[in-house]
Amino acid sequence: MWTAAPLESAGAVGLKLKSVISIHKPTVSLTVFSKRKLASIEEGKLLRNVERALGVKEDVSGFYELAKKYPAIQQAVIDLYGMRSAWGFDVFDRVIVALTSQNAPMSRTRQMINALITAYGETAEFDDHLVQTWPTPQNIVEASVEGLREKCKLGYRAAYLKGIAKAIVDGECPSLEELEKMSPVQAKKSLMRLKGIGEYSAEIISPHPGFPLDIWSVKLFTKIFLPEKSWKSTSDAMKAMREYAETEWGRWQDYVFTYVVNDLENLSRKLGLKLGLTVAEVREEP
């Protein structure tokens, strides 16, 4: 895998990652390509970011054990064994994911993210590969709202993205490390102070386990895990599903969400669940 990461002091740094042992004894070799020799503090930060992004230090054996109690989750584990519910390189990566996920199917989200990378990401050329990083907050601050709308088709999200980028640059948005030190409730409240970030988006951004339900994903999860229940409103269904996720899965609720959403088509076919929802439709607009 060839990718790149932005380092404030060194620009875009090229990364070559290769699996050198089987998934049962996983080891990843990392080669770094930089225009200059990195200082030890820069190397340390880069390594921590890569480890976090890959989730390499996270022991998921507890999740695999929990999955055995639920046929749908166990099937998703069989299909996607080894996948991690991991972070990007910094908090702004998750902000981009959260904002582009609002009121959009996954195909539309991917389209907006790819456009942002193409228009505002930095470029790293190394090992016969040309790779672009995700946009930095500074790059988005320097962009115009009109440019973000026109080049990336962000719509209303453009103003929110620029505003949050400025908050990060000005030190008014908590860093990843600061969010990790907060309680899950404190982290969510802190993120929801940012304009454009509601509960759903805050749960996507927060490094703490969460269950980011919207009006589409709640239909999916209640259909799988609470099929005999009915509710008067979508908000009642969301409340019930969040309580179920917290009670049943707790620490691993974000893993349940990630595995199920990424394995919808297989689950529908192999378990005969007749979900009636494709991956693209989970967040489809009405």
C-alpha positions as CSV (number, residue, x, y, z in Angstrom):
1,M,0.0,0.0,0.0
2,W,1.3,3.4,-1.0
3,T,-0.1,6.4,0.8
4,A,1.0,9.8,2.2
5,A,0.6,11.8,5.3
6,P,1.0,15.5,5.9
7,L,3.6,16.6,8.5
8,E,3.4,20.3,9.4
9,S,7.1,20.8,9.3
10,A,8.0,18.5,6.4
11,G,5.1,18.7,4.0
12,A,3.7,15.5,2.4
13,V,5.6,12.4,3.5
14,G,5.3,9.2,1.4
15,L,4.5,5.9,3.2
16,K,4.9,2.4,1.8
17,L,3.3,-0.3,4.0
18,K,3.6,-4.0,3.4
19,S,2.2,-7.0,5.2
20,V,5.1,-9.4,5.8
21,I,3.4,-12.1,7.9
22,S,-0.1,-13.7,7.8
23,I,-3.2,-12.1,9.3
24,H,-2.9,-14.5,12.2
25,K,0.6,-13.2,13.1
26,P,0.3,-9.7,11.6
27,T,3.4,-7.6,11.0
28,V,3.6,-4.5,8.8
29,S,6.8,-3.0,7.4
30,L,6.8,0.7,7.0
31,T,9.1,2.7,4.7
32,V,9.1,6.5,4.9
33,F,10.0,8.7,2.0
34,S,10.8,12.4,2.9
35,K,12.5,15.2,1.2
36,R,14.7,15.6,4.2
37,K,15.8,13.6,7.2
38,L,13.0,13.7,9.9
39,A,13.8,14.6,13.4
40,S,13.2,12.0,16.1
41,I,10.1,13.9,17.3
42,E,8.7,13.9,13.8
43,E,9.4,10.2,13.4
44,G,7.6,9.5,16.7
45,K,4.6,11.5,15.7
46,L,4.4,9.8,12.3
47,L,4.7,6.3,13.8
48,R,2.0,7.0,16.3
49,N,-0.3,8.3,13.6
50,V,0.2,5.3,11.4
51,E,-0.3,2.9,14.3
52,R,-3.5,4.7,15.2
53,A,-4.8,4.8,11.6
54,L,-4.2,1.1,11.3
55,G,-5.4,0.2,14.7
56,V,-2.4,-2.1,15.1
57,K,-2.2,-1.9,18.9
58,E,-5.8,-2.6,19.5
59,D,-6.6,-6.1,20.8
60,V,-9.9,-7.0,19.1
61,S,-10.1,-10.5,20.6
62,G,-12.9,-9.3,22.9
63,F,-14.9,-8.2,19.9
64,Y,-14.5,-11.5,18.1
65,E,-15.6,-13.3,21.3
66,L,-18.7,-11.1,21.6
67,A,-19.5,-11.6,17.9
68,K,-20.2,-15.3,18.5
69,K,-23.4,-14.5,20.4
70,Y,-25.0,-12.7,17.4
71,P,-25.3,-14.5,14.0
72,A,-25.2,-11.3,12.0
73,I,-22.0,-10.0,13.7
74,Q,-20.3,-13.4,13.6
75,Q,-21.0,-13.7,9.8
76,A,-19.6,-10.2,9.3
77,V,-16.4,-11.2,11.3
78,I,-16.0,-14.3,9.0
79,D,-16.3,-12.1,5.9
80,L,-14.2,-9.2,7.1
81,Y,-11.8,-10.8,9.6
82,G,-8.9,-8.5,10.6
83,M,-10.6,-5.2,9.7
84,R,-10.1,-2.4,12.2
85,S,-12.4,0.4,13.1
86,A,-9.6,2.9,13.1
87,W,-8.8,6.6,12.8
88,G,-7.2,8.8,10.2
89,F,-4.0,10.7,10.8
90,D,-5.7,13.6,12.7
91,V,-9.0,15.0,13.8
92,F,-9.6,16.9,10.6
93,D,-9.7,13.7,8.6
94,R,-12.6,12.6,10.7
95,V,-14.3,16.0,10.4
96,I,-14.2,15.6,6.6
97,V,-15.7,12.1,6.9
98,A,-18.4,13.3,9.2
99,L,-19.5,16.3,7.2
100,T,-19.5,14.5,3.8
101,S,-21.6,11.7,5.4
102,Q,-24.4,14.1,6.3
103,N,-27.5,13.5,4.2
104,A,-25.6,11.6,1.6
105,P,-25.3,8.0,0.4
106,M,-21.8,6.4,0.7
107,S,-21.2,6.8,-3.0
108,R,-21.8,10.5,-2.7
109,T,-19.6,10.7,0.4
110,R,-16.7,9.0,-1.5
111,Q,-17.2,11.4,-4.4
112,M,-16.9,14.5,-2.2
113,I,-13.8,13.1,-0.3
114,N,-12.0,12.2,-3.6
115,A,-12.8,15.7,-4.9
116,L,-11.4,17.3,-1.8
117,I,-8.2,15.3,-2.0
118,T,-7.8,16.1,-5.7
119,A,-8.4,19.8,-5.3
120,Y,-6.8,20.6,-1.9
121,G,-4.6,17.7,-0.9
122,E,-0.8,17.8,-1.1
123,T,1.2,15.6,-3.4
124,A,4.0,13.2,-2.6
125,E,6.0,11.5,-5.4
126,F,8.0,8.5,-4.3
127,D,8.9,4.9,-5.1
128,D,7.4,5.4,-8.7
129,H,4.1,6.4,-7.2
130,L,2.2,9.7,-7.1
131,V,0.0,10.0,-4.0
132,Q,-2.1,12.8,-2.6
133,T,-2.8,13.5,1.1
134,W,-6.1,14.5,2.6
135,P,-6.5,18.3,2.8
136,T,-4.9,20.0,5.8
137,P,-6.9,22.6,7.8
138,Q,-4.6,25.3,6.5
139,N,-5.3,24.4,2.9
140,I,-9.1,24.6,3.5
141,V,-8.8,27.9,5.4
142,E,-7.1,29.4,2.4
143,A,-9.8,28.1,0.1
144,S,-13.0,30.0,-0.6
145,V,-16.4,28.6,0.3
146,E,-17.4,29.1,-3.4
147,G,-14.4,27.1,-4.5
148,L,-15.2,24.3,-2.1
149,R,-18.8,24.2,-3.4
150,E,-17.9,24.3,-7.1
151,K,-14.8,22.0,-7.1
152,C,-16.0,19.5,-4.6
153,K,-19.8,19.7,-4.7
154,L,-20.1,20.2,-1.0
155,G,-23.2,22.3,-0.9
156,Y,-24.0,23.6,2.6
157,R,-21.1,21.6,4.0
158,A,-18.5,23.9,2.4
159,A,-19.1,26.7,5.0
160,Y,-19.0,24.2,7.9
161,L,-15.8,22.6,6.7
162,K,-14.0,26.0,6.3
163,G,-15.3,27.1,9.7
164,I,-14.0,24.0,11.4
165,A,-10.7,24.2,9.6
166,K,-10.3,27.7,10.9
167,A,-11.2,26.6,14.4
168,I,-8.4,23.9,14.2
169,V,-5.9,26.4,12.9
170,D,-6.8,28.9,15.7
171,G,-6.6,26.3,18.4
172,E,-10.3,26.4,19.1
173,C,-11.0,22.7,18.2
174,P,-9.8,19.9,20.5
175,S,-6.9,17.8,19.1
176,L,-7.1,14.0,18.9
177,E,-5.0,13.7,21.9
178,E,-7.2,16.0,23.9
179,L,-10.3,14.2,22.8
180,E,-8.8,10.9,23.9
181,K,-8.2,12.3,27.4
182,M,-11.9,13.4,27.8
183,S,-14.7,11.1,28.8
184,P,-16.9,10.0,25.8
185,V,-19.6,12.5,26.9
186,Q,-17.2,15.4,27.3
187,A,-15.6,14.6,23.9
188,K,-19.0,14.6,22.2
189,K,-20.1,17.8,23.8
190,S,-16.9,19.5,22.9
191,L,-17.2,18.5,19.2
192,M,-20.9,19.5,19.1
193,R,-19.8,23.1,19.9
194,L,-18.4,23.3,16.4
195,K,-20.9,24.7,13.9
196,G,-22.2,21.9,11.6
197,I,-21.5,19.1,14.1
198,G,-24.5,17.4,15.7
199,E,-24.7,14.2,17.7
200,Y,-24.3,11.9,14.6
201,S,-21.3,13.7,13.3
202,A,-19.7,14.0,16.8
203,E,-19.9,10.2,17.2
204,I,-18.1,9.7,13.9
205,I,-15.3,12.2,14.9
206,S,-14.9,11.1,18.5
207,P,-12.1,8.6,19.2
208,H,-14.3,6.9,21.8
209,P,-16.6,4.0,20.9
210,G,-19.9,5.2,19.7
211,F,-22.9,4.2,17.5
212,P,-23.4,7.0,14.9
213,L,-27.1,6.4,13.9
214,D,-29.0,8.5,11.4
215,I,-32.5,8.0,10.0
216,W,-31.2,5.5,7.5
217,S,-28.8,3.4,9.5
218,V,-31.3,3.1,12.4
219,K,-33.7,1.3,9.9
220,L,-30.9,-1.2,9.1
221,F,-29.9,-2.0,12.7
222,T,-33.4,-2.3,14.1
223,K,-34.3,-4.6,11.3
224,I,-31.4,-6.9,12.1
225,F,-31.3,-6.7,15.9
226,L,-34.8,-5.6,17.1
227,P,-37.0,-7.0,14.3
228,E,-40.0,-7.6,16.6
229,K,-40.1,-4.0,17.9
230,S,-42.0,-1.0,16.6
231,W,-41.8,2.7,17.5
232,K,-44.0,5.7,17.1
233,S,-41.1,7.8,15.7
234,T,-37.6,7.6,14.3
235,S,-36.2,9.4,17.4
236,D,-37.8,6.6,19.6
237,A,-36.2,4.0,17.4
238,M,-32.8,5.7,17.6
239,K,-33.0,6.0,21.4
240,A,-33.9,2.3,21.7
241,M,-31.1,1.2,19.3
242,R,-28.5,3.3,21.0
243,E,-29.5,1.9,24.4
244,Y,-29.4,-1.6,23.0
245,A,-25.9,-1.0,21.5
246,E,-24.6,0.4,24.7
247,T,-26.0,-2.4,26.8
248,E,-25.2,-5.3,24.5
249,W,-22.0,-4.3,22.9
250,G,-20.5,-1.4,25.1
251,R,-16.8,-1.1,24.3
252,W,-17.3,-2.8,20.9
253,Q,-20.3,-0.9,19.6
254,D,-18.3,1.0,17.0
255,Y,-16.9,-2.3,15.7
256,V,-20.4,-3.8,15.4
257,F,-21.5,-0.7,13.4
258,T,-18.4,-0.8,11.1
259,Y,-18.5,-4.5,10.4
260,V,-22.2,-4.7,9.8
261,V,-22.4,-1.6,7.5
262,N,-19.4,-2.8,5.5
263,D,-20.9,-6.3,5.1
264,L,-24.5,-5.6,4.2
265,E,-24.7,-7.4,0.9
266,N,-23.1,-10.5,2.3
267,L,-25.3,-10.5,5.4
268,S,-28.4,-10.1,3.3
269,R,-27.5,-13.0,1.1
270,K,-25.9,-15.4,3.5
271,L,-28.4,-15.0,6.4
272,G,-31.5,-14.4,4.4
273,L,-32.2,-11.2,6.3
274,K,-33.9,-9.4,3.4
275,L,-32.5,-6.1,4.6
276,G,-33.8,-4.2,1.6
277,L,-30.9,-1.8,2.0
278,T,-27.6,-1.7,0.1
279,V,-24.5,0.0,1.4
280,A,-25.3,3.1,-0.8
281,E,-28.8,3.3,0.6
282,V,-27.9,3.3,4.2
283,R,-27.5,7.1,4.1
284,E,-29.6,7.8,1.0
285,E,-31.4,11.1,0.8
286,P,-35.3,10.8,0.5
